[in-house]
């Protein structure tokens, strides 16, 4: 009985501490930024501008009239809703407060997920680690889409566990639809998530013992995913006259990784050069008859990136290795975090966490598909990043 009484108290304390840590970090981070750079990251300004277009009822575009599919709308929509709630869309600190709330929600979700996969004691430890882990705290307070993507990701896994364990077909179908909807919402926040869920439900199809269950649940998941993405797909087709599953930044991301000057780090200065090239001589651009320069630019960048990769396969492998090392290195990559104390804080928390995670995969990961789903994102994003299919301009490596 005492354990039942203490459980909500302990969890409430952890959540309160998590919120306090994130709010304190948000205030500290904002106070150290200069007035001319109030966000700290260039991507934040893009999300901020798109959210303002939503609030003001303007066309959803960024920078110029041709940039119609620059970002998926998930994070800007939430920012706009938050500003309507707090009544001040100019207060960056209020927006960081939203990230702190989302980060605290992640701590609670990690407790929930660990509790249903393992046991209560492990859930407490997992929530405690998430409360103080520097990477989790950082993604909570930056005005970046990771703040919203993380709670959607973990909630998707929670519903995946319940759906996979369901014995009634009606629960499997409804659960699968819910998982698909969450996967779609997560994709509208972080476009690189689009292929993960279909791949996850494709792999068990090779296991005869669960093939029927997988087909039923997987079909429901895909239906929920497509229904969630359908409005965005229709809107994109109407905007540029072509099917665009996520955004028209795929070409820029691909060229960022595959080009003569690529080093494994992100440097998007080439975009301006290509924009000037398009403006000066549109006849040299692919699909110039479409009329949308954003689409033309994306096609051209993809074409040039693939051509360079085909002509330099050895260099592509070297860059993939560089990306792999950057992603899994024990200290942050971004210039904003080149501080000895920050390096020490990340190294002393990330390294043991990684080792314990590997031990957990070996000890508990066998024979449990829901638990395996929890470490598959690490493989998925590592493969994606090394293959240069996602934007490398991330604030930190973990």
N, C-alpha and C positions, 0 to 999 in steps of 0.2 A: 504493500500500500504506500509506503514511504517513497518508493521509487516512482510510482505513478504520480505522486504529488510533486516530487522534485523535478521530474522530467520537463514540464512546461516552464518551471522557474529557471532551470539551467539554460534552456533554449532561449527564453526571453532575455536573460542576461547576455548571452552570446550575441543576439541580434542587436541589443542596445549598444553593446561595445562596438560591434561592427559598424553601426550607423555613426557612432561618435568618432571612430577612427577615420571614416570616410569624409565626414563633414569637416573634421579638423584638417585633413589632408587637402580638401578642396579649398579651404580658406588659405592655407599655406601656399598651395600651388598658384592660386590667383594673385596673391600678394607679391610673388616674386616675378611676375610677368610684367614687362614694360607696357606702357599705355598704347604704344603703336602696334604691339602684338598681344592683344588681350586673350587669345586662345592658346597659343603655344604651338599649334599644329595647323598647317594650311588646310587640311581636310575639314577642320572644324568650321572654318569660314564658309565653305561650300554648303555644309549641312545647315548652317545658320541662315544663309541667304535663301535657300530653298524653303526652309520653314517660314520665312517671312513672306515668300510668294504665296504660300498656302493661307497664311493669316490674312493677307491683303486681297485674296481672291484673284491674284494675277496668274498668268500662264506658268505652268511648272517647267521652268527653264532656268539655266544657270549661265551667267556671263553674257551670252548673246542669243539672238533669236534662233540660231541653228542648234544650240546646245539643249535639245529637248529630252535626251535620254542619258543625261550625264550621271545621275544617281538614281537608285531605286528609292521609292518614296517612304519606306517604313520608318526610318529614324526621323526624317523631317516632319512626318505626320504626328509622331509622338511629341516632338518638340513643340509643334504648333498647338497641340492639345494642352500641353503643360503650361504654355504661355497664356492660353485662354483661361486656365484655372487660376494661376497666380496673378494674372492681370498686368504683367510687366515683361514684355518680350525683349527688353534691352538689358536686363540684369543677367549677366553671364554667371554670376555666382548662384543665382536661383536655378539655373540650368545644371550647374554642377551638383546642386542639391538633389535634383532629379536623378542624376547618375548615382549619387550616394544611396538613395532609396532603392534603386534598381540593384545596386551592389549588395545591399543588405538582404534584398529578396533572394539573391543568388545564394547567400549563406544559408538561408532557410531551406531553399530547394536542395542544396547539397546535403543537408541533414536528412531531408525527406527521402532523397534518392538512395543515400547510403543505408538508411534505416530499412527500406524495403528490399534492398539487395543483400545486406549483411545482417547487422544487428544494431541495437541502440548505442552500445559503447563505441563502436566504430563510427556511428553517425555523429556523436559528440566530438570525437577527435577530428573528423573531417570538417565539421562546421567551425571548430576552433582554428584549424589551419587556414581555412578560407577567410576567417575573420581578419587575420593579421598578415596573410601572404602579400608581399609588396605588389606582385603582378596583378592580383585581384583588386587590391585597393586602387592601384593606378588606373586600371581600365574603368573603374567606377567614376572617377572624378574628371577625366578628360571628356571634352565634348566630342566624342567619337562614337560610331555606331556599335562598337564592342559593348558599351554599357547596356544597350538594349538587346543585343544578340545573345549575350550569355544567359540571361534568365529564360529566354525563349528556347535556347538550346537545351538547357537542363530540364525544363518542363517537358520538352519533347521526349527526352529519355525517360522521364517518370511515367508518362503515358504509354511509352513503348513497353515498359516493364509490365504494367497492368494489362495492356492489350495482349501481350505475348502469353501471359499466364491465364488469361480468360479461357474458360471452358465452353461457354455458350457462344454460338456463332453470332448471335445478335450483338453481344458485347465486343466480339472481335471486329465486327464490321464498324460499329460506332466508334470503337477505340481507334481503329485504323484511320477512319475519316478524321478524327481529332488530331492524330499524329500528323497526317498529311496537311491539315490546315496549319498546324504549328510550324511544320517544315516550310510551307509557303510563306508564312509571316517572317520566319527567320531569313529566308532567301530575299525577301523584300527589304530586309535590313542589311544583310551581308550576301551579295549575289553569288559568291563563291560556294555557298552552301547548296546550291541547286541540285547537284548531282549526288550528294551524299546519301540522301534517303533512298532514292531508287537503287543505288548500289548496295545498300545495307539489306534491302529486301530481295535483292537478286542472289546474294551469296547463299542463303539458306536453301534456295531452290535445288542446290546440288546435294542436299541431305535428304534422302528418301523418307526418313522417319518424320520429318516436319514439312514435307513439300506441300501437302494439301493445306495445312495451316498457313504456310507462308504465302501461297497463291491467294488465299482468301483475304488475309490481312494486307498483303502487299498491294492487291488490286484496290482495296479501300483507301490505303495510304496514297497511292498515285492519283486516285480520283479526288481526294481532298486537296492534294498538292496542286493539281491542275485547275480545280475550281478556284482556289485562292489566287493563283497566278493569272488566271484568264483575264480579269479586268486590266491588268498591267500589259499583258500581251496585246489586247485589243487597242488599248490606248497608244502603245508604241507603233503598231501597224498604221493607225490613223495619223500618227505624227510624222513618220518617216517613210511610209509606204513599204516597209519590209518587216518580217518577223524578227523581233529582237527579244530573246528570252529574258535578259537581265538589263544590261546597259550597253552603251556604245563606248565603253572604256576598255573592252577586251583587247583591241588592237594596241592601245597605248601601254597596257600592262604587259602584253606579249613582247612588244618592241623594247620596253624597259629592261626586260631580261635578256633579249636576244638582239644585240646590235654590236657594231664594231667597238664601241667604247664601254660596253657592259663590264662591270666588275663584280656583280653579285649584290651590290648596294643599289638603292633606287635613286635615279636622277632623271626627272621628267622634263628637263629643259628642251629636249628634242621636239616636244609637242609644238612649241612656238615656231620652230623652224619649219615643221611640216604644215602648220597653218598658213604661214607665209607662202609656202610653195603652192598650196591649194589656191590661195587667193590670186597669185600671180598667173598661174597657168592651170586652170581647172581641167583642161583637155588631157593632162597627163594623169589625172586621178581616175581611179576605178569608179565605174558606175556614175559618171559625172552627170548623166541624164536624170538621176533621181531628184536633183534639186536640193538635197539636204547635205550640207557640207559636213556635218557631224558624222553622218553615215559614210560619206566618201573618205573622210579622214580615217575612220576606223578600218575600212577595207584596205586602204593604202598601207597603214601601219602593220596590219596583219600580213599582208602580202610581202612587204619588205622584211619583216621579222622571220617569216617562214623561209624565204629565199636565203637569207643570211644563215639561218640554222642549217639548211640543207648543204650549204657550201662550207660550213665550219662545224662538223659534227664533234670533233675532238674538243673544241672550245665550248660547245654546248654542254658536254659532260663535265667540263671543269667548272662552268658556271652553276650547274646543278649541284655540284659538290659544295661550292661556295655558299649557295642558298641554304643547303642543308646545315652547314656549320653555323651560319648566321642565325638560323631558326633555333638551333639547339644549344647555342653557346650559353655559358653560365653567367654572363653579364649582358646588360642591355646594349643594343646596337646604336640607338638614336643619339645624335649629338647632344640633345638636351639632357641626357643622363650620364654624361661622361664625368662623373664625380666619384672619387674614391669611396666615400661613405655609402653612396647609392650602390656602387658595385659590390661592396662588402655585404650590404643588406640583402641584395638579390642573390649573391653567390651562396651565402650561408643559409638561405631558405630554399632556393630553387634546387640546389644539388641534392640535399637529403630528400626533398620531396620527390625528385625524379627517381632516386634509388628505391625509395619506398613504393613508388608507383609500379616500378618494374617487378619488385617482389610481390606486390599484390596481384599483378597480372599472372605471374607464374603460379601463385598459390590458389587464387580464386577464379581465374579466368577460364579454366578448362570446363567445358560442358555446360556453360551458362551463356546462352546467346545474348540476353539482356545485359549481362555484365560485360560481355565482349564489346557491345555497342558503345560502352563508355570509353574504351581506348581506341576504337576505330577512327574517331576524328583526328587523333594525333597522326595516324598513318595517312589519312585522307589529305589533311592540310600539308603535311610534309611532302607528299607526292605532288600535290598541286603546286606548291611553292617551288619545289625543285624543277618542275616541268615548265615554270614560268607562265602558268595560266591564271595567276591571281596577282593583284597589285602588291608589290613588295614594300610599299611605303607605309610601314607599320611603326607605331611609336616605340615598341620594345619587342624583345625576342620571345617572350613567354606569355 
